[in-house]
């Protein structure tokens, strides 16, 4: 029962997770880039692949990431903005 709650909260808060140094696959323009996210800017991801560092735009890509043996696919448009800005955007006001 507690695992189900954890999975639901993870899906809900997936946009808040810091992605730097996580293994992922990014699909962009019909190609799949697999590697570790090294940096994240407002509009791009920098991914270290076996062939070198690649800079991939967020708005035209899909991110696949595995967390706790659960695979997730996120549209790049949802991830637009810096990590800090996404958290601020999602914060609910109590007043």
N, C-alpha and C positions, 0 to 999 in steps of 0.2 A: 504494500500500500504506500509506504513512504517513497519507494522508487518511482511510482507513478506521479506523485506530487512533484518530485524532483525533476522528472522529465517534462512535466507541464510547465513548471516555472522556468526551466532552461529554454524551452521553445519561446516562451514569452519574453525572456530577457536575453535572447541570443544576440540582439543588436548591441547590447551593452558589453559583451565580452571583448576583451583586448585580444587582438588577433596576431600581434607581433610575436615572432618565433614559434608559430604554430604551423604544422604541416597542412597543406591544402592542395586542392586542384582548382584551377580557374579556367573556365571555358570562355574563350574570346575569339570571335571571328572564325568560328569553325575549328579552332585549335585548342588543345588542352595543355595547359602549363601546370606541371606538378612540382612542388617544392615547398620551401619555407618562406613565410612572409617576413621580410626584413624591415620594411618600413611602410607606413600608411600615411598618405597625405590626404588633402581634401578630396581630390579627384582621382587618385591613382593608388595602386598597390605596387610595391617593389618585391618581386619574388625571386629568390635564389634557386635557380634550376640547375640541372647537371651541366647545361651549356653556358651558364652565367646568369647575371642579374638581368631580369626583365622588368620593365615598367608597363603596367597594364591599366588602362582606364577603367574606372568602376562602373560608369553608366552604361557600358556596352558589354558587360560580362556577367557571369554567374559563378559564384563561389561555392565549392563543395568542401565541407570540413567535417571531421569526425571528432566528437567529444564524448568521452565515456562509452565507447563502442557504439555510439548512435551517430548516424550520418545525417547531415543537414545540407540543404541547398538553399542559398540565399541569392536573391537578385541584387546585382550591384547598385541599382538605383536606391535601394533601401539602406545601403551602407554609405551613401554619399555623405561627405563631411568627415571631419576628424573625429577620433574616438571620443574626445572630451565633449565635442559639440553634440554628438548623438545622445550622450547621457543627459545633457542639459535639455535637449529637445524632448526626451521621453519622460522627464520628471513631471509628476503630477502636482499641481498646486493644491494646497489644503484649504485655501481661503476662498 
